[in-house]
Amino acid sequence: MAKPLAHTYINAHGVYYFQLRLPKDIDCLRLEERYNLPSVIRRSLGTRYRAEAAKKVTRLLGEHLELFDRIRASRQLAESSVTLLKNLTLSEAEAIALKYREATEQIAEALSSNGTTIDHQDESWTVSINASGARELAIKHGINQANGMDGFLQQKNIKLVDQPSQELASAVVNKTLSTMLTEDRSTAVIERARAREAALPVSNQTPLQSLLAALIKVKMPTKAREAAYKAAVDCYERHLNRPAMLPEDFDKEQLQEYKEAALAKGMKVSTWNSNHAAILNMLIRTAFEEDIIRKPFKISVTADEEKAVRKQNGLPLHDRSSEGRRAASDTEIKTMRELPVVKDNPEFFEFLLCTGMRSAEAAQIKPGDVIEDAEHGLFVRVTDTEGRSVKNQSSVRTVPIPSGALTEFVRHQMAQGHVYIFDDLEKGRPTKGRGVFHRSPKTAAERAQTPARRVEWFRKEFSVQKREAGMDSRVTLHSLRHTWKLKARSAGIQESISDYITGHSNKSNQVAMDYGQGFDTVYNRLREASDAVMRVLDKAA
């Protein structure tokens, strides 16, 4: 029997998952200090194959261990005023060497005064050393100790962030120590005086992390957005393989190189623009306002650059239907119905599938939004009244409620006097899980104040369970709208009517709305469209 893969487990559907518990020294930090990481990190590996899972686990483990080191480094940086030095000059390296010489002389004096202890055959002997012998011993110890300079810089709260600076400082220190072995007494006295008068170099650089802290303080983003800010900076510093410094690392050419590297690794242009570039652009603007850089600029991908990237990757310039969300197949709809979160809320899922409404729109429907026509049944008015919101002007519309079980469900909810039609949507809502803490409103007034957020937990649970079931990442809860549109085309529904029902902008709809009632009062046409789509859905089921 094969040995289980470390840091993995297999869910009920046979899909491998990555699992890693935070180290104790990081788990005890506040969420914002540990980049909002949960105590136990869990991520779907999206595969049922052991060999593929092993490769992904190795990569993820390496990334997280590196992230842990960065969190520790950031914490240490926050606790002490570390001087970060980059592009060290010869005079600065000589100043470090002089101060290192001074520390070595102090060690020699201590050895000469106190002697040294030697352990021999379970006995400890204290041996006296004369001044010249103590000095020679301290110097040779400094030369032979590979990390001696690193320990000295750490004591002085200095960090050399680039390799050339480290090499220069090490070379000058070693040369200084070697010279100390052969210099005469007069030279030693002069050099000691120079060392006392020398000053350690002062940084002319600003850590990017401090600029990020200033941006967060001004913007006061949500916790999720703050985590995105930190992730964007973390990605850039991972690219540099060291802490980012300003203004050196906020050069336009260097950030352009980072952008090209990210896109070359397969990052989507939309992901770059909306996440990384948007945050880095804010930091660039902040750096300009703080007089850290001379001129602001942006590193978003332009339309022409996007075309070039797509050509380079062999992607079509305009047809992107295979890259985003798509309609769910009949088989995928059956799989969705078996998800636990859908089984707990079947009416909500079926309502989205059979009406083509957005999940946030359906979650905020109130009994007062329901219209009953004696001949054509129930309809619901999607509106932005009473503190609710819609996506755009086209979203304000009248949608037919499918006849049958969904109509009876809506009637029942209205009779119960619920504030919202889907007032039971939060039943079975988890109080804690997957690193996200959910809080259910405790009073009726509090529930009434959060209509647009009522569906948030459902989306998260649906997304997690869908991945666990091994479904295509392009199939999401929003795919039910695509599915409704697809079924409407199969049923031969006029495009302008299907656009109206789903709340999509359509020129003919706008004309109808501007010069009369449009489809709002044409209940028979809306009911015919709804019934036609339901026949196609029922046939597929």
Secondary structure as GFF3:
##gff-version 3
##sequence-region A 1 541
A	DSSP	beta_strand	8	10	.	.	.	ID=ss1
A	DSSP	beta_strand	16	21	.	.	.	ID=ss2
A	DSSP	alpha_helix	24	27	.	.	.	ID=ss3
A	DSSP	three_ten_helix	31	34	.	.	.	ID=ss4
A	DSSP	beta_strand	40	44	.	.	.	ID=ss5
A	DSSP	alpha_helix	50	79	.	.	.	ID=ss6
A	DSSP	beta_strand	83	85	.	.	.	ID=ss7
A	DSSP	alpha_helix	90	114	.	.	.	ID=ss8
A	DSSP	beta_strand	116	120	.	.	.	ID=ss9
A	DSSP	beta_strand	123	127	.	.	.	ID=ss10
A	DSSP	alpha_helix	131	144	.	.	.	ID=ss11
A	DSSP	alpha_helix	148	155	.	.	.	ID=ss12
A	DSSP	beta_strand	158	160	.	.	.	ID=ss13
A	DSSP	alpha_helix	163	182	.	.	.	ID=ss14
A	DSSP	alpha_helix	185	197	.	.	.	ID=ss15
A	DSSP	beta_strand	206	207	.	.	.	ID=ss16
A	DSSP	alpha_helix	208	219	.	.	.	ID=ss17
A	DSSP	alpha_helix	223	240	.	.	.	ID=ss18
A	DSSP	beta_strand	245	246	.	.	.	ID=ss19
A	DSSP	three_ten_helix	248	250	.	.	.	ID=ss20
A	DSSP	alpha_helix	252	264	.	.	.	ID=ss21
A	DSSP	alpha_helix	269	271	.	.	.	ID=ss22
A	DSSP	pi_helix	272	277	.	.	.	ID=ss23
A	DSSP	alpha_helix	278	289	.	.	.	ID=ss24
A	DSSP	alpha_helix	303	312	.	.	.	ID=ss25
A	DSSP	alpha_helix	330	337	.	.	.	ID=ss26
A	DSSP	alpha_helix	340	344	.	.	.	ID=ss27
A	DSSP	alpha_helix	346	355	.	.	.	ID=ss28
A	DSSP	alpha_helix	359	363	.	.	.	ID=ss29
A	DSSP	three_ten_helix	367	369	.	.	.	ID=ss30
A	DSSP	beta_strand	370	373	.	.	.	ID=ss31
A	DSSP	beta_strand	377	382	.	.	.	ID=ss32
A	DSSP	three_ten_helix	393	395	.	.	.	ID=ss33
A	DSSP	beta_strand	397	400	.	.	.	ID=ss34
A	DSSP	alpha_helix	405	416	.	.	.	ID=ss35
A	DSSP	three_ten_helix	423	426	.	.	.	ID=ss36
A	DSSP	beta_strand	432	433	.	.	.	ID=ss37
A	DSSP	beta_strand	436	437	.	.	.	ID=ss38
A	DSSP	alpha_helix	444	448	.	.	.	ID=ss39
A	DSSP	alpha_helix	456	468	.	.	.	ID=ss40
A	DSSP	alpha_helix	479	490	.	.	.	ID=ss41
A	DSSP	alpha_helix	495	502	.	.	.	ID=ss42
A	DSSP	alpha_helix	507	514	.	.	.	ID=ss43
A	DSSP	alpha_helix	523	540	.	.	.	ID=ss44
###
